[in-house]
Amino acid sequence: MKKLSQQFPIWLSDIWGVVHNGVRPFPTAVEALINHRQNGGRVILISNAPNTAASVTKHMISLGVNPQCFDAVVTSGDATRDLIVKHGGKKTYHIGTSRDNSIFAELTVQRVPLAEANSVTCSGFFNEATETAADYAESFVEMKKRDLPFICANPDKVVQKGKHLVLCAGTLAEAYAAIGGQVLMAGKPYSPIYQLALEKAKVVAGRAIDISQVIAIGDGPATDIQGAANLGVPCVFITGGINSGDDILARTQKAVPQAKILRSMQELDWG
């Protein structure tokens, strides 16, 4: 990554799966990000977490992530707040746990029961340990009948937490879309979160940012790699974790043929 640091001063790096695994930091990845900043680069951490940047930053530090490894954080939760205001109506039904309540902070939209809602905001499962999308089938039918927009705060379908895989809001969004429901998403790989990230990069760098100076880093083929391709920037693909199999690179390149994958590695390092 040392050579890429010289070529690409702006790094848009995923968090979960690159910087930490939900339980502990990845030391070599943190070190690589710190080295990039010391080399004159800027690091914008970009996450599909359905929380505000402040909340995600607090969580990272509680896990032991060194705050010297990044300049700013942008989250799907931040971008989702704009969608809630623009498309949520006055009342929204929240699918998710109370830990994600920060996305509603200081918004005028009320959280109400489904029967009273003008929209649905999904940050995850009510119980990610036991539920699947099938548990929401009846609610989805009612939502579709009333043509409620489904605002997805986290497009990820699954994430690794320690040694376990946990279903995310993207799984529910996919199920609702499958029956013809309207789904709105702001996180990776969609443009709103990247526009926020580039605005942050401009602020922390203190200058205009040319897209040729940007590289994306992530472990999600459908989110990080597709997002980089949509933005038109090259990427570094972190394998392992949620990405298993000897042919994962070939499968990812086939799934996202327009992606320019410069490197693939099991853990981000400075080598």
N, C-alpha and C positions, 0 to 999 in steps of 0.2 A: 504493500500500500504506500510505501515511501515514494515510489515513482509516480503513482497516481496523485499523491498529495501535491506534487509539483505541477502536474498538468491540470488538476481540477481543484481550485481553492475552496469551492463550496461543496460541502458534503451534506446531503439530505439522508440521514440514517434512521432506519427503523429502530425501535426500542426493544420490544419484547421479542426475543429470539436472536437479537444481535447484541444488545447491551446487557441484558439479563434474561433469565428464564422464568421470571415470576417468583423465584425463591432466592436466587443469589446472582451477583454480577458475573460477567465473563471477564476476568482480569486482563487477558491479552487484548480484548476488544476495547475495553476502557482505556488501556494504555495506548492503543493505536489512535484513538480519537484525541487523546491528550497530545500525543506527538504531532498530529496533524495541526492542531491549534498552535502549538509551539513553533511549528514550521511556517506559521503565517496564515494558515487556513481558518475557515469558519465551519462550525458544525451545527446544523439545525436538526434536532431530533424530531421525527415526524411519526406520530403514532395513531393507530386506529382505536385507541382507548376511548370509551364513551364518557370521558371526564374532561374537566378543564386542564389547561397546561399546568396551572398551579397545583392541582391535585395530583397529577401524574408526576410532577417534579418531586413533590413531597414523598410519594410512594417510592420513587427510585432511590432517593437519598436514604430512606428507611431501610432499603435492602442493602445499602452499603455502596451504591454507585457514587464515584467521585464526581462532584459537580464541576470539576475542572475539565471534564470531557465534552462539554457542550456549551454553546453560546445561547441557545434558545430552544424552546419546546413548542411544537404545534400539534394539536390533537384533533381527532375526528369530533370530539365533544365540542371543541371551539367552533368548528365549521357547522356542526349540527344545530347549534344555538341559532344561527342565522336562518336555517331551514325551518326551525320551529316557529320563529317569528313570522317568516314569510308565508309558510304553508300550513302551519299548525292550527289556525283558527284561534278562537278564544279559549277553547277547552281541549285538552289532549289526554289520552289514556296512556299511562306509562307501563310498559312491560320491562321489568328489570328490577334490580335490588336497590336498596336505599343507598348503597355506596356510590351509586351513579347520580345522586340527586344534585350534584354540583352543576350539571348541565342546565338546570332550571333556575339557578341562583339569579335573582334580580330580574327575571323575565316576568311579564305580566300574564302569560298564559297559565291557566289553571290546570292542575292535574285532577281528573275526575274519573268516575267509573266508566266502563266502556259504553254503557247505554246512553251516557250524556255527552260523549266525546265527539268532536269535529275532526279529530285525527288520532293517530296512534304514534307514540314515540317509543322506540325499542332500543334499549341499551344492552340487552342480554336476556337470559332466562330468569324467571322468578327463582328457580332452583336449578342451577347448572349441574349439580351433582347427580340429579335423578331424572330430570326431564329431557324429552326430545321434542322435535317439531310436531310430532303426532299429538302431543298433549294440548296443542293449540288449535287443532283442526276445527273444532266447533266455533271458537272465537273468530277464526279466519273467515268462516262462512258468513258470520254476522257482519264482520268488517267489510267483506266484499259486497254483501247485499246493500250496505249503506254507502258503498264507494268511498270508504275512509282512506286517505293517504297514509302510508306506513313510512314514517321517518326513521331510518336505520342509523343509529349512532355509531355502529361498529360493523363495517362490511366484512370483517374477518369471519370465516365460518368455523374455524377451530384455532386454538392456541395451545402451546405446551406450557403447563405449569409444573415445574419440577420434572418428574418422570411421567406425568399424566397429561392426556389431551382433554381439553375442555371446550365444549361447544360455545360459539359466540352468536351475537345477534344476526350476523350474516346468514346463518343457517335458517333462522326464522324468516328473514327477508326473502330468501330463495323460495321457501315453502309458500309464502303469501303470493309472490310473483307467479308461482306455478299455477295458481288457480285464477290468475288474471288480475290480481290486486295491484294497485299503484304503489310503487316503492320509490322513495327518494333517499339518495345516499350522498354524503359529502366527504367521507373518508377515502382513503386509498382504495382503488386506483382512480378515483374521480377528481376532477380539476379543482374544486373549491379548496381542498386542504393543501394542494400544491401552490396555489396562488397565495395563500396565507404564509406558507413556508418561504416562498421567494420574497415576499414583502418583509418578513423577519430577517432574511439573509441580507437584504439591502440595508436595513437598519443597523444590524450588528457590524456589517462590513463598512458602513459609512460611505457607500458609493453605489452606483448602478451596477446591476448584476447581468452579465451576458449569459445566455443559456449554455453557451459553449464551455463555461467555467464550472458547470454543475455536474455532479455524479450522484446517483442514488445507491443506497446500500440496504439490502433487506433479504428476508427469508421466505416471503410469500409470493409464489408465482402469480396468483390471481390478483394480488394487491400491490406489493412492492415492485415486482418485475413488470407487470402490466402497466402500473402507474408510471414507471420510468419510461416505458415505451410510449405511452400516451403523451407524456411531457416532452418527449424527444431528446432524452438524455441517456447516456450509457449507464450501466449499473454493475454492481458487485453482488453476486448471488451467494448467500450464506446457506449452505446445505446442512444436512443432519437435522436433529430436532424433528420438526413436522415434515421434513423432506427426507424420505428414506429411499434406499434402492440405488444400485450402482448406475442406473440409467437416468437418474433424476435430472441431470443437466440436459440430456438429450430430450427427455420428455417435456421439460420446461421450455426449451427452445422451440420445440414443435408446437406447444400450446400457445406460445407468444413469439411467433416467428419474426416480428418486427423489433424484438428486444435486442439490444446490443450489450451482451454480457461480456465484460472485459475480464473478469476473474470469478471463479467459484471456489469457495473454501468452507471448511466446516466451522471455522471461527475466525472472525476478523482479527488480523494481526498486522504488524508494521513491516513485515518482511516483503 
